[in-house]
Amino acid sequence: MKLVKLHNQPYLFLVLLAVAMPFTFSVWNVQLNNAVVELANFTGKEIGILQSIREIPGLLAISAILFLLFILEQRFAVLALVLLSAGVALTGQFTSVLGFYLTTLLMSFGFHYLETTRDSLALQWLPKKTAPAQLGKLLAVASYSSLGAYGMVWLLQQLSLSYELIYLVAGAIGLCLAGYLWLKFPVFQQSAQQHKKLIFRRKYWLFYLLTFMSGARRQIFVVFAAFMMVEKFHYSVSDITLLFIINHLVSIWLAPKIGKMVQHFGERFTLSLEYIGLIIVFTGYAWVESSEIAAMLYVVDHIFFAMAIALKTYMQKVVDEQDIAATAAMNFTINHIAAVFLPVILGIVWLTSPEWVFYIGSVLALLSFMLVQLIPYTLRQVTPMAQQVVNVEG
């Protein structure tokens, strides 16, 4: 009976999504750089192309609104988890360059559709007053899940299991969790009927710009900071796994506190702190010659990602309630505009001068800091601009 009552709580659904998605993705991600180098002889050029391919579904995330014409958003989130898990399970079964590209594309469609709907559901279900703290707790849950994934990878690597088998196990676990979410949870009612069309509102212009810059700078961390660890400092899969474990141990402790900081000091202060820190971190990446200092910078970089909670709660405060699902989808599309072309361009830059990749990251962080200063100290002071709306019917 107690379990049945828990299944009637939307927050538990969000918690299980916060377990399933990072677990499957973390197994895919932590082995990726080593797997592609060892199995397909990737260089910076190929890894840049693969990461650009991975971001194409993010650019198409806005199409999630079209699927919501035919399926409930909560159900669509579970189907997205199925795609993500299937893509992870198949990774390593096709070890050519093309094989890695195709399985990455499948995995990424699931990941980005799930990320879009998960954020949308959370912002619809969580009260605005407590959303930052609750999002911080969900981020801590995700870190616990990632820790479990890294622990599993580390253990199975010690047992000399192949990349192919480890990916298969992770995908199967994700599929089991998707089945549980589909069968055991009722469909929860939404607080407001969501628009089921693609919309672009001029009054959200600052949020769109901050989202674009966030997507651009994220590629420096996701693609090239991790690749630097393998190519320049020769980190093994076990080394990378241990580094990721440290990242998530820090997140488990810090993420709830960051959520409370956003709740207390506001979005402007938190995002300003994030981008000042990133200017320092990216410059450090360009100069670093010590593998230990590089690892420290990587952990600090990861901490700043937790502050992205502030961008989500900024969206929750400035976006009309019925626009949340459509804006979440638009958010991911804008976030991935730079992500599609930037890894390829920076991959070419990397071949001649890796440090310039990180100098570019510092410039992106500086531009983001300048934009953040346009956020009012209190969002209650926001004066909406003219509500010109561009509707694209699905």
ChimeraX attribute file (.defattr): number of C-alpha atoms within 10 A of each C-alpha:
attribute: neighborCount
match mode: 1-to-1
recipient: residues
	/A:1	6
	/A:2	6
	/A:3	8
	/A:4	10
	/A:5	8
	/A:6	13
	/A:7	16
	/A:8	15
	/A:9	13
	/A:10	18
	/A:11	17
	/A:12	13
	/A:13	22
	/A:14	18
	/A:15	15
	/A:16	18
	/A:17	25
	/A:18	23
	/A:19	23
	/A:20	24
	/A:21	25
	/A:22	24
	/A:23	26
	/A:24	30
	/A:25	23
	/A:26	23
	/A:27	26
	/A:28	27
	/A:29	17
	/A:30	24
	/A:31	20
	/A:32	20
	/A:33	23
	/A:34	22
	/A:35	22
	/A:36	20
	/A:37	16
	/A:38	11
	/A:39	15
	/A:40	17
	/A:41	12
	/A:42	18
	/A:43	15
	/A:44	23
	/A:45	17
	/A:46	20
	/A:47	23
	/A:48	26
	/A:49	19
	/A:50	24
	/A:51	23
	/A:52	24
	/A:53	21
	/A:54	25
	/A:55	29
	/A:56	20
	/A:57	24
	/A:58	29
	/A:59	22
	/A:60	19
	/A:61	27
	/A:62	26
	/A:63	19
	/A:64	25
	/A:65	27
	/A:66	15
	/A:67	14
	/A:68	20
	/A:69	13
	/A:70	10
	/A:71	12
	/A:72	12
	/A:73	24
	/A:74	23
	/A:75	14
	/A:76	20
	/A:77	25
	/A:78	24
	/A:79	19
	/A:80	24
	/A:81	30
	/A:82	24
	/A:83	23
	/A:84	30
	/A:85	33
	/A:86	23
	/A:87	26
	/A:88	32
	/A:89	26
	/A:90	21
	/A:91	27
	/A:92	23
	/A:93	16
	/A:94	16
	/A:95	17
	/A:96	15
	/A:97	16
	/A:98	12
	/A:99	16
	/A:100	21
	/A:101	21
	/A:102	19
	/A:103	22
	/A:104	22
	/A:105	22
	/A:106	20
	/A:107	28
	/A:108	24
	/A:109	23
	/A:110	25
	/A:111	27
	/A:112	27
	/A:113	28
	/A:114	27
	/A:115	22
	/A:116	26
	/A:117	26
	/A:118	24
	/A:119	18
	/A:120	22
	/A:121	22
	/A:122	21
	/A:123	23
	/A:124	21
	/A:125	17
	/A:126	17
	/A:127	12
	/A:128	14
	/A:129	11
	/A:130	12
	/A:131	23
	/A:132	30
	/A:133	21
	/A:134	20
	/A:135	26
	/A:136	25
	/A:137	24
	/A:138	24
	/A:139	25
	/A:140	24
	/A:141	23
	/A:142	24
	/A:143	27
	/A:144	21
	/A:145	22
	/A:146	28
	/A:147	25
	/A:148	18
	/A:149	23
	/A:150	26
	/A:151	18
	/A:152	18
	/A:153	25
	/A:154	19
	/A:155	13
	/A:156	15
	/A:157	15
	/A:158	10
	/A:159	9
	/A:160	9
	/A:161	12
	/A:162	12
	/A:163	21
	/A:164	17
	/A:165	16
	/A:166	21
	/A:167	25
	/A:168	19
	/A:169	16
	/A:170	24
	/A:171	28
	/A:172	17
	/A:173	15
	/A:174	27
	/A:175	22
	/A:176	13
	/A:177	19
	/A:178	23
	/A:179	14
	/A:180	13
	/A:181	20
	/A:182	16
	/A:183	8
	/A:184	13
	/A:185	17
	/A:186	14
	/A:187	13
	/A:188	15
	/A:189	11
	/A:190	13
	/A:191	11
	/A:192	12
	/A:193	12
	/A:194	17
	/A:195	17
	/A:196	19
	/A:197	20
	/A:198	21
	/A:199	19
	/A:200	19
	/A:201	17
	/A:202	15
	/A:203	17
	/A:204	17
	/A:205	12
	/A:206	15
	/A:207	20
	/A:208	22
	/A:209	17
	/A:210	21
	/A:211	24
	/A:212	21
	/A:213	21
	/A:214	23
	/A:215	23
	/A:216	25
	/A:217	24
	/A:218	19
	/A:219	23
	/A:220	24
	/A:221	19
	/A:222	14
	/A:223	20
	/A:224	24
	/A:225	20
	/A:226	19
	/A:227	22
	/A:228	20
	/A:229	19
	/A:230	18
	/A:231	15
	/A:232	12
	/A:233	15
	/A:234	14
	/A:235	18
	/A:236	14
	/A:237	19
	/A:238	18
	/A:239	15
	/A:240	22
	/A:241	24
	/A:242	17
	/A:243	18
	/A:244	23
	/A:245	21
	/A:246	16
	/A:247	22
	/A:248	26
	/A:249	15
	/A:250	17
	/A:251	27
	/A:252	20
	/A:253	13
	/A:254	17
	/A:255	29
	/A:256	22
	/A:257	17
	/A:258	25
	/A:259	28
	/A:260	19
	/A:261	19
	/A:262	26
	/A:263	19
	/A:264	13
	/A:265	12
	/A:266	21
	/A:267	27
	/A:268	23
	/A:269	17
	/A:270	23
	/A:271	25
	/A:272	20
	/A:273	14
	/A:274	22
	/A:275	23
	/A:276	16
	/A:277	18
	/A:278	26
	/A:279	20
	/A:280	14
	/A:281	23
	/A:282	29
	/A:283	19
	/A:284	19
	/A:285	25
	/A:286	19
	/A:287	12
	/A:288	15
	/A:289	12
	/A:290	11
	/A:291	15
	/A:292	11
	/A:293	13
	/A:294	21
	/A:295	22
	/A:296	16
	/A:297	20
	/A:298	22
	/A:299	20
	/A:300	16
	/A:301	20
	/A:302	20
	/A:303	20
	/A:304	21
	/A:305	16
	/A:306	21
	/A:307	23
	/A:308	20
	/A:309	22
	/A:310	24
	/A:311	19
	/A:312	22
	/A:313	22
	/A:314	19
	/A:315	20
	/A:316	23
	/A:317	15
	/A:318	16
	/A:319	17
	/A:320	12
	/A:321	17
	/A:322	16
	/A:323	21
	/A:324	26
	/A:325	29
	/A:326	25
	/A:327	28
	/A:328	27
	/A:329	28
	/A:330	26
	/A:331	26
	/A:332	25
	/A:333	27
	/A:334	25
	/A:335	26
	/A:336	29
	/A:337	20
	/A:338	21
	/A:339	27
	/A:340	25
	/A:341	18
	/A:342	21
	/A:343	30
	/A:344	21
	/A:345	15
	/A:346	23
	/A:347	23
	/A:348	17
	/A:349	16
	/A:350	20
	/A:351	11
	/A:352	9
	/A:353	13
	/A:354	19
	/A:355	18
	/A:356	17
	/A:357	23
	/A:358	26
	/A:359	19
	/A:360	19
	/A:361	25
	/A:362	26
	/A:363	16
	/A:364	21
	/A:365	27
	/A:366	18
	/A:367	14
	/A:368	23
	/A:369	22
	/A:370	11
	/A:371	18
	/A:372	22
	/A:373	13
	/A:374	10
	/A:375	18
	/A:376	14
	/A:377	14
	/A:378	11
	/A:379	14
	/A:380	9
	/A:381	9
	/A:382	12
	/A:383	9
	/A:384	10
	/A:385	11
	/A:386	9
	/A:387	11
	/A:388	10
	/A:389	11
	/A:390	11
	/A:391	11
	/A:392	9
	/A:393	9
	/A:394	12
